[in-house]
Amino acid sequence: MPWIIGPPDGGVPQLTGKTKAIEMVTGPGSPNDTIARFNVSGTDLGIMWDNGGALGRDDVLMAFGDTVGDCDAAGDDWRSNVLFRSSDTVLRDGMSIDTSPLNGPNNSKEIIPGFGIPGEFTTIPTAGIAVDGVQYVRFMSVRSWDQPGYWTTNYSAIAHSEDNGETWTADPATVRANIEGIDIPGIPAVTPGNSQFQQSAFVHGRDADGNDDGYVYEFGTPSGRQGSALLARVLGPQIRDLNAYEYWDGIDWTPDLKLAVPVIESPVSELGVQWNDYLGKYVAMYTDASNSLVIRQADSLQGQWSGTQTILSEQLVPSLYGGFMHPWASGQYLEFVATTWDRYNVIYMRTDLDGLQMASTDKANRPDPATTGESKLLKVEYPDEQ
């Protein structure tokens, strides 16, 4: 993997302020021992969702992107993606990994190979959700890595699993093509607007009483880290039927994707969205133009969305990206994961939300706490120092 300089790094930043780094989820220094158990020494993202009680289990599923194992082996034991499962309900002290789909002793397998078309460099999960015990992942097929913060996709598509993430099937009918002439039998034609749904964030909807409204909402962004976010919805059982989707046009829902308007302005990078009971708001988490991790708050998924609050500054944790919230986070603390390029591994984080309540009509971006002195980096603790 050409963007990794040296072996993956297990350094845990020791921070002051509202956000703390708890532990490495993956790689060197991780209590999960992912190198020995799963041949995962370096990976990124860690998109999480509740499995919906699949197979009678209460799990959080966690999908990762490009993954390496033995960095001295030919090809670094590279896989486009892997998946972990966790039933750990004590969120404050870290995240214990229970199992992973394997294709050999102690080797996590690639779960979604894509369609194997020419020009398909890798297939990376961008969102996951469970509907009636079936798992769904939106993934993007990367055609090329361009300049930093930019890449080109062939398409995005949905893969589903009926066995709690053990085996997956990618559905050609869910392909949102980004390039003309892709040779996948049965895919729909390229449609204007599909380029805006190359990366996603799934959310279960809520009605006025806080109950599930039956819809899956999907935020969509283009490939790369520079786009704005559109919003779609579909009844849960129809998630694999692109013709059943509706799009927010700024006033109402429409079946015409061309009429969709941004609900979160650019740049939105690797977005995650979920309801937060402590704030009483939806929370959107993503990395901004400065590569800091920010949140915004809203009463409804359509917006308005508040201004930003920086919860993890690039000044303190450089080369930061991919912040994804734990779906079981509840109460005053928000648990999430984040990745950095230098570590090329996933860090488990925890933020104190006290005092961060923000009206959705408040558009003022809050100052970076690293700039104000509210947050500081004391040191980076490496595995041999623990």
Legacy VTK file of the C-alpha trace (Angstrom):
# vtk DataFile Version 3.0
C-alpha trace
ASCII
DATASET POLYDATA
POINTS 386 float
0.000 0.000 0.000
1.924 3.017 -1.254
0.548 5.556 1.223
1.846 3.701 4.295
5.321 4.905 5.289
6.903 2.223 7.456
5.050 -0.304 9.625
1.663 0.511 11.205
1.932 2.535 14.407
0.207 1.921 17.771
0.786 5.289 19.443
-2.133 6.462 21.630
-2.299 10.274 22.021
-2.689 11.467 25.615
-5.042 14.472 25.424
-6.516 17.045 27.789
-9.958 18.522 27.227
-13.294 16.978 26.379
-12.006 14.258 24.047
-9.733 11.436 25.197
-8.085 8.595 23.299
-8.833 5.358 25.153
-6.984 2.637 23.214
-6.090 1.245 19.828
-8.859 -0.950 18.414
-6.526 -2.504 15.839
-2.848 -3.072 15.193
0.223 -2.723 17.436
-0.632 -2.149 21.079
-4.313 -3.052 20.702
-5.719 -5.098 23.607
-7.651 -6.972 20.912
-4.388 -8.458 19.573
-5.700 -8.145 16.032
-2.309 -9.015 14.542
-2.195 -12.521 16.054
-5.941 -13.202 16.067
-6.935 -11.824 12.660
-3.722 -10.955 10.736
-4.706 -7.284 10.869
-1.705 -5.073 11.592
-2.963 -1.986 9.768
-6.421 -0.850 8.678
-8.740 2.156 8.708
-12.310 3.463 9.097
-14.195 1.051 11.413
-17.751 1.962 10.372
-20.103 0.700 13.089
-23.767 -0.283 13.240
-26.092 -2.350 15.431
-26.758 -5.773 13.893
-30.484 -5.682 14.733
-30.366 -8.886 16.770
-29.274 -11.037 13.814
-29.063 -14.757 14.624
-30.214 -13.977 18.165
-27.038 -11.982 18.908
-26.664 -8.386 20.040
-23.562 -7.239 18.215
-22.000 -4.121 16.846
-20.561 -4.835 13.420
-17.480 -2.894 12.367
-16.374 -2.625 8.728
-12.853 -1.586 7.821
-11.213 -0.445 4.594
-7.907 -1.443 3.021
-6.203 -3.840 5.435
-2.685 -5.238 5.748
-1.334 -8.153 7.762
2.291 -9.299 7.613
4.118 -6.284 6.194
7.140 -8.482 5.399
5.059 -10.784 3.198
4.594 -10.250 -0.530
1.680 -7.863 -0.966
1.505 -7.203 2.815
-1.402 -9.726 3.094
-3.583 -6.928 1.709
-7.392 -7.144 1.659
-9.828 -4.471 0.442
-11.966 -4.774 3.579
-12.562 -6.860 6.691
-15.213 -7.010 9.412
-15.156 -7.400 13.200
-17.974 -8.107 15.670
-18.259 -6.822 19.240
-20.796 -7.509 21.984
-18.973 -5.276 24.478
-21.590 -3.198 26.353
-19.147 -1.328 28.610
-18.208 1.504 26.292
-16.216 3.722 28.639
-12.996 1.675 28.716
-12.568 0.527 25.131
-14.024 -1.898 22.604
-13.419 -5.633 22.838
-13.563 -7.532 19.551
-15.161 -10.986 19.715
-15.017 -12.493 16.225
-14.329 -11.836 12.561
-15.259 -13.716 9.382
-12.189 -15.833 8.566
-10.895 -17.712 5.524
-8.152 -19.545 7.389
-6.656 -19.812 10.857
-6.375 -16.354 12.390
-6.931 -14.537 9.075
-9.827 -12.127 8.568
-11.152 -12.532 5.059
-12.097 -9.869 2.563
-15.876 -9.715 2.885
-16.849 -7.687 -0.209
-14.670 -8.193 -3.305
-16.929 -6.093 -5.539
-17.644 -7.178 -9.098
-14.041 -7.587 -10.236
-14.355 -5.246 -13.196
-11.308 -3.830 -15.014
-10.046 -0.730 -13.226
-11.377 -1.758 -9.807
-8.477 -0.966 -7.474
-10.266 -1.656 -4.182
-13.750 -1.837 -2.627
-14.234 0.122 0.583
-17.287 0.115 2.901
-18.732 3.561 3.589
-21.937 2.824 5.572
-23.728 -0.054 7.273
-27.200 -0.738 8.678
-29.415 -3.677 9.681
-33.032 -4.068 8.546
-35.084 -6.999 9.880
-31.898 -8.822 10.878
-30.271 -8.471 7.440
-27.036 -6.474 7.199
-26.507 -3.929 4.425
-23.263 -2.167 3.508
-22.855 0.597 0.969
-19.368 0.271 -0.540
-17.441 2.243 -3.131
-15.352 0.799 -5.943
-12.194 2.901 -6.217
-10.830 3.374 -9.720
-7.869 5.610 -8.839
-6.290 7.424 -5.919
-5.676 10.951 -7.129
-4.132 13.914 -5.303
-4.603 13.943 -1.493
-8.301 14.247 -0.586
-9.415 13.227 -4.087
-10.160 9.870 -5.629
-12.283 8.524 -8.480
-14.845 5.766 -8.068
-16.296 3.386 -10.634
-19.541 3.027 -8.705
-21.059 2.484 -5.306
-23.333 -0.451 -4.489
-25.007 -2.311 -1.641
-23.937 -5.735 -0.394
-26.113 -7.694 2.027
-25.592 -10.489 4.546
-28.173 -12.785 6.114
-25.759 -14.490 8.532
-24.574 -11.618 10.751
-21.853 -10.523 8.365
-20.216 -13.904 7.712
-20.963 -13.975 3.969
-21.950 -11.118 1.666
-23.589 -10.714 -1.733
-23.169 -7.544 -3.785
-26.365 -6.666 -5.673
-25.865 -5.281 -9.227
-29.310 -3.653 -9.089
-28.078 -1.306 -6.329
-25.119 0.033 -8.336
-24.890 3.816 -8.602
-22.485 4.114 -11.519
-20.011 6.975 -11.562
-18.230 6.085 -14.835
-19.834 5.442 -18.224
-19.388 2.007 -19.759
-18.902 -0.099 -16.625
-19.278 -3.736 -17.628
-21.468 -5.195 -14.878
-24.436 -7.240 -16.179
-27.745 -5.924 -14.896
-26.603 -2.558 -13.594
-28.822 0.479 -14.155
-27.650 3.129 -16.585
-25.593 6.039 -15.292
-28.074 8.544 -13.859
-27.347 12.228 -13.230
-26.900 12.579 -9.481
-25.554 9.088 -8.842
-22.119 10.654 -8.540
-23.429 12.312 -5.362
-24.030 8.925 -3.695
-20.602 7.324 -3.969
-20.148 7.418 -0.179
-22.938 7.211 2.368
-24.180 7.345 5.938
-27.231 5.245 6.872
-29.650 6.224 9.659
-32.895 4.685 10.927
-35.612 7.350 10.977
-37.611 8.464 14.012
-41.190 9.700 14.196
-42.431 12.495 16.463
-42.687 10.050 19.397
-39.150 8.773 18.950
-40.192 5.475 17.386
-38.759 3.962 14.200
-40.626 5.534 11.265
-39.901 2.602 8.947
-37.498 4.473 6.689
-33.790 4.106 6.151
-32.259 7.505 5.477
-29.106 7.694 3.398
-26.800 10.685 3.253
-24.765 10.710 0.056
-21.500 12.414 -0.857
-19.331 12.181 -4.006
-16.000 10.409 -4.133
-13.235 12.252 -2.331
-13.396 14.668 0.597
-14.666 17.835 -1.056
-18.408 17.367 -1.642
-21.645 18.316 0.074
-24.198 15.823 1.466
-27.558 15.024 -0.105
-30.311 13.051 1.659
-32.416 10.123 0.460
-34.892 7.844 2.167
-36.417 4.456 1.407
-38.706 2.082 3.278
-36.452 -0.416 5.025
-37.547 -3.584 3.164
-37.014 -1.789 -0.177
-33.428 -0.703 0.470
-32.175 -2.691 -2.554
-34.698 -1.075 -4.942
-33.235 2.186 -6.261
-36.600 3.046 -7.830
-38.174 3.194 -4.357
-35.882 5.982 -3.092
-37.002 9.552 -2.485
-34.752 12.598 -2.206
-34.984 15.804 -0.192
-35.420 18.799 -2.514
-35.320 21.463 0.207
-39.095 21.472 0.731
-40.389 17.917 0.323
-39.485 14.421 -0.792
-39.281 13.707 -4.523
-38.487 10.562 -6.552
-36.340 12.690 -8.876
-32.678 12.536 -7.833
-31.861 15.488 -10.068
-33.917 17.748 -7.770
-32.046 16.828 -4.587
-30.282 19.677 -2.784
-27.493 19.606 -0.210
-28.513 19.344 3.437
-24.924 19.756 4.705
-22.646 22.016 2.722
-19.207 21.043 1.503
-16.676 19.888 2.381
-18.064 16.761 4.049
-15.620 13.890 4.430
-16.464 10.315 5.551
-19.743 11.250 7.176
-21.489 9.425 10.015
-24.912 10.399 11.445
-26.966 9.119 14.379
-29.463 10.216 17.032
-27.941 11.295 20.349
-30.217 10.996 23.386
-28.110 13.277 25.600
-28.145 16.197 23.179
-31.683 15.413 21.994
-30.460 15.941 18.437
-29.130 14.122 15.436
-25.347 14.365 15.324
-23.346 14.447 12.096
-19.625 13.677 12.428
-17.033 14.217 9.710
-13.606 15.673 9.012
-13.624 19.258 7.782
-11.357 21.222 5.440
-8.647 21.446 8.128
-8.750 17.636 8.640
-10.157 18.111 12.137
-13.053 15.987 13.342
-16.223 18.057 13.819
-19.845 17.506 14.780
-23.030 19.336 13.845
-26.493 19.009 15.394
-30.031 19.001 13.982
-33.594 18.342 15.098
-34.374 16.553 11.815
-32.238 14.817 9.256
-33.315 17.319 6.616
-31.836 20.123 8.737
-31.288 22.843 9.636
-27.851 21.721 10.793
-25.956 23.785 13.345
-22.502 25.211 12.948
-19.538 22.969 13.667
-17.851 22.031 16.933
-14.340 20.568 16.773
-14.083 17.494 18.986
-10.657 16.327 17.781
-8.193 18.773 16.286
-5.736 18.012 13.493
-3.308 20.235 15.389
-3.177 17.635 18.173
-3.710 14.442 16.162
-2.277 15.053 12.686
-3.308 13.190 9.500
-6.736 12.515 10.988
-9.745 11.111 9.116
-12.716 8.769 9.370
-14.605 9.504 12.604
-17.436 6.985 13.164
-19.733 6.895 16.204
-20.485 3.837 18.316
-24.187 3.014 17.761
-24.679 2.155 21.441
-23.254 5.455 22.719
-25.699 6.928 25.224
-25.697 9.579 27.900
-23.094 12.244 28.548
-20.265 10.571 26.651
-19.985 9.923 22.935
-17.715 7.039 21.942
-16.318 6.884 18.426
-13.322 5.749 16.404
-10.903 7.649 14.194
-7.933 6.815 11.967
-4.660 8.579 11.215
-2.434 7.992 8.201
0.761 7.717 10.248
-0.633 4.992 12.514
-2.794 3.473 9.781
-4.894 1.992 12.547
-8.140 2.763 14.336
-8.206 4.599 17.689
-11.089 4.352 20.158
-12.087 7.814 21.446
-14.513 9.293 23.993
-15.948 12.831 24.163
-17.719 14.510 27.080
-20.807 16.170 25.584
-21.561 18.327 28.609
-21.760 21.932 27.464
-21.807 21.025 23.770
-25.584 21.389 23.347
-26.207 23.581 20.307
-29.415 24.790 18.659
-29.782 23.695 15.066
-30.448 27.341 14.155
-27.091 28.396 15.600
-24.844 28.579 12.547
-21.742 29.941 14.257
-18.787 27.554 14.006
-17.152 27.164 17.401
-13.388 27.731 17.750
-11.010 24.781 17.732
-10.274 23.937 21.412
-6.648 23.291 20.441
-6.434 26.932 19.384
-8.097 28.248 22.551
-5.941 26.036 24.794
-8.871 23.960 26.080
-7.323 20.822 24.558
-3.657 19.872 24.509
-1.504 16.924 23.491
0.606 15.821 26.463
2.440 12.964 24.737
1.952 9.921 22.539
2.135 6.640 24.425
3.556 3.762 22.397
2.958 0.043 23.055
6.392 -0.561 24.597
5.719 2.231 27.109
2.441 0.816 28.412
LINES 1 387
386 0 1 2 3 4 5 6 7 8 9 10 11 12 13 14 15 16 17 18 19 20 21 22 23 24 25 26 27 28 29 30 31 32 33 34 35 36 37 38 39 40 41 42 43 44 45 46 47 48 49 50 51 52 53 54 55 56 57 58 59 60 61 62 63 64 65 66 67 68 69 70 71 72 73 74 75 76 77 78 79 80 81 82 83 84 85 86 87 88 89 90 91 92 93 94 95 96 97 98 99 100 101 102 103 104 105 106 107 108 109 110 111 112 113 114 115 116 117 118 119 120 121 122 123 124 125 126 127 128 129 130 131 132 133 134 135 136 137 138 139 140 141 142 143 144 145 146 147 148 149 150 151 152 153 154 155 156 157 158 159 160 161 162 163 164 165 166 167 168 169 170 171 172 173 174 175 176 177 178 179 180 181 182 183 184 185 186 187 188 189 190 191 192 193 194 195 196 197 198 199 200 201 202 203 204 205 206 207 208 209 210 211 212 213 214 215 216 217 218 219 220 221 222 223 224 225 226 227 228 229 230 231 232 233 234 235 236 237 238 239 240 241 242 243 244 245 246 247 248 249 250 251 252 253 254 255 256 257 258 259 260 261 262 263 264 265 266 267 268 269 270 271 272 273 274 275 276 277 278 279 280 281 282 283 284 285 286 287 288 289 290 291 292 293 294 295 296 297 298 299 300 301 302 303 304 305 306 307 308 309 310 311 312 313 314 315 316 317 318 319 320 321 322 323 324 325 326 327 328 329 330 331 332 333 334 335 336 337 338 339 340 341 342 343 344 345 346 347 348 349 350 351 352 353 354 355 356 357 358 359 360 361 362 363 364 365 366 367 368 369 370 371 372 373 374 375 376 377 378 379 380 381 382 383 384 385
